[in-house]
């Protein structure tokens, strides 16, 4: 994949987010997505609820959600368990974006890693490079995302 594919994945996520909230693990993930221009609803899981209680709360309000947890062991477990719980409650769980970014970003381990990569790609594209030819994402920048909001729960 190249930068153009990455940017297309971001646009697909923005489109999906018009009809379904994105569920992420923590505040840094939330702010990284917001900085990427994703302006739909984003729900933070990591606020002390058990998976069954969190799933019940979500199922009362939504029929469809996007799961976008990190690509580490904890993120994989959360994806599996929340998917199982929400599906049992009749909620459609969209995993396309998580799977696309996972295949694309071998070095990224978390959702918060997406923003520095996005920023690097935009910098390359704005400097005149063809996004189809930008293939490396040497993001050594660390996202310094400040938490200034509260979850809706």
Helices and strands as residue ranges (DSSP letters): H 3-16, E 21-24, H 27-35, E 42-44, H 51-61, E 64-67, H 73-88, E 92-94, H 96-104, H 113-126
